[in-house]
Amino acid sequence: MKKFLKIILIIIAAIVVLILGLIGFGFLQREYQIAKLSEPAYFEYGKTILVKSFKVGPVGGLFEIKNTDTPIDGMTIEIPKGALDKEINFSAGYNDGVLKNVRGEWSEITGVLYSEQLVDLMSKPMLIRISMKYSGDPKAVVPYAIDEKGKIHSLTTLSMDKESRTFSYATFYIPLTFTWTNVY
């Protein structure tokens, strides 16, 4: 009988150790997941496709990307009068890369504004208005500029119209690679 009790106690101890081990492993997994989520989001560049070019100078202009059958259809770029001191050629397009480690719902669209002439800083910000493609009812839209290393930098949303499904933001910088997330 003592031998039988000893075997039972060994089995119970083994089960307790196994359960504690599994619980500990679960906590380790959870800590690993939390650490993984706390890594910053970044953009992994793909191929850039430019779809529309336009000239703009000191008088400014409003340019709409439409009927291109691309992810940036519906994007509007407004460059105010006096933002530029000379005429510049711009191109608008998109990049088929991927935003990694992001929280929220990524738009899966990455726009590109490009100019061969260097425009470090415009004297007035250009307004970029985007038609959103999303599901559900986001509380906010967060636009990001993406630098050449893939680091993302948040931009300020100026307006969001849920009825027309558009949002806008302003920037002083060209070239610009940008994307956005929807926050629910």
C-alpha positions, 0 to 999 in steps of 0.5 A, a space after each residue: 500500500 505504501 508503494 502504491 501511495 508513493 506512486 500516486 504522489 509521484 504522479 500527482 507531483 509530475 502532473 503539478 510540475 507539468 501544469 506549472 510548466 505549461 502555465 509558465 510557458 504560456 506566460 513566456 509566450 504572452 510576454 514574447 507577443 507583447 514584446 513583439 507588438 511593442 516593436 515600432 511599425 516600419 515600411 518594407 519598400 516594394 516597387 514604385 509605380 508613377 501614374 500621373 505627372 503634372 507641372 505646378 509653379 507659383 500660381 499653385 494648382 489642384 490635381 486629381 488622380 482619377 481613371 487610372 485603375 490604381 490604388 491612388 484613384 480619387 487622391 487630390 493634391 492641392 498646392 496653394 498659390 505662393 507655395 513654390 517660387 518656380 515651376 516644378 514637375 511632379 509625379 504621383 503614384 504608389 508603392 506596392 510595399 508592405 507596412 509591417 508590425 502596425 496596429 489598427 487597420 492598414 489602408 494597404 495603399 502607399 502613395 508617392 509624390 515625387 519630383 526630380 527637382 529637389 523641394 526641401 521645404 515649400 513656403 506653404 503646405 500642400 493639401 492632400 485629400 484621399 478617398 478612403 477604402 475601408 470597412 466598418 466605421 473608423 474613429 480616426 485616420 492616422 496618416 504617416 510619412 515614410 522615410 527612405 529607411 522605411 521608418 514611419 512618421 505620423 502626420 496630422 489629419 486635418 479633416 475626416 468626412 465619413 459620409 464622403 469617405 475622405 480625409 486630408 492632411 497637409 505637408 511641406 515636403 516633397 518627395 513624399 511617400 505616405 500611407 495611413 491606418 484606420 483606428 477603430 
